[in-house]
Amino acid sequence: MNARERQSAPAAQFGQRAAAAVADAHLRKSFRGAMDFLIARRAAQFPDAGALERQRALAEQIRQYSLARLPDLLEQLERKLTENGIRVHWAEDAGEANAIIVGIARRHAAKRVVKGKSMVSEEVGLNHALEAAGIEALESDMGEYIVQLDGEKPSHIIMPAIHKTKEQIARLFAEKVPGARYTESVDELIGIGRAVLREKFMRAEIGLSGVNFAVAETGTLCLVENEGNGRMCTTVPEVHIAITGIEKVVEKLEHVPPLFGLLTRSATGQATTTYLNLISGPRKPGEKDGRNAELDGPKEVHLVLVDNGRTQAYADRQLRATLQCIRCGACMNHCPVYTRIGGHAYGTTYPGPIGEIVSPHLIGLAATHALPTASTLCGACGEVCPVKIPIPDLLIRLRGEAQHDARPGHAPLVGQGAARSALMDFVWAGWAALYTRPALYRAFAWLATRFRALTPPVQPGWTASRTPLKPAARTLREQLLERGERN
């Protein structure tokens, strides 16, 4: 089963999952508390609203400039990485990405892959592909390790296990980690996880990581993290494989600090993360061997650049803004829908507002047309986005694309018109007929007011949370005429 097939069914069941999440009072309380904490942390990092807007404007310019030159920058990145000794691979879709990585693992007779945090590897279903090939894949980010141990998917792109309490994690470790005792001490739980992971780092033949920014000018892969597991993944094993989407490239190293500063403060409310790793090549001859002395790097480094639907967004001038995302998760933390239902309800790798505009390109509108409607359009996501992605505008655009055939001059999206139905076409045709023919409209209004007692008490899509709509006893025109006669 490929990544597209694994995600399409859950996305189609969004309504049921959302309803179940709303009914879970414990989940709602946990998410509300966590999101309030993250919102406060972020706000504390940006006390000067004017300075924040200047930083956002600069970050937006950097991302738009990078995307405008994306084809050239990708070629430049490949050349420079190759010069630096990093092998570059191109993957059009999830299947190709998995085949490339499995192929590298088999060439090295690898039995174990230890993974740093990588949403793209989650996106392409890499763990399933490695497992099918008989290769153990272990998540080393603590949150990712917890959800993997429990057979779940991440519920947040920055904090994968944010939906779990310490009591749940304590029970999980006691049940599934050999030799672990039940404890609700967070420090002890972290210690248990680290002990397992440390041993895996030393035994794994391959380390895998994501990439936050790829610098074309220098051939540098930038990796942002807090736990040190990313540095372990990229230095201890003999082979390092990095995987990222094609949109993560920037032209110059000087473009990284403005994005880095906004990423860390928007994501976790930190002025900076514990680690910023800059990787520009494998270990050179004569350098110390990480297995015998200091951790100086692997002998072999690969980069897998993944398209997987990104060029569809890139081809459209408006939808291209989707690719500006730096994966901070701020839009999720401030979204009134996400904070009530959590990430699992979306059924896709990327939940929340950013997932609603990214997922239709990754797995098609047929599987995701319900997601762009999972928004109040309050605008909070656009207001907090550090690179100023106009998320509400893109949500409206995708809602329209799901309901209509491709417009002239625009390439159709995968799954274009998937939400369209003959019934809705009939309803809107009738609405148009009423509102473009005055005589017909007056006749309808007269009938609606005179027979208002026949209004159905259940009105799909409305009365689930509202009182039924019922016509007034007289039309507005009739009431105005009556007032004029009395006057």
Order of alpha helices (4+ residues) and beta strands (2+ residues): alpha-alpha-alpha-alpha-alpha-beta-alpha-beta-alpha-alpha-beta-alpha-alpha-alpha-beta-beta-beta-alpha-beta-beta-alpha-beta-beta-alpha-alpha-alpha-alpha-alpha-alpha-alpha-alpha-alpha-alpha
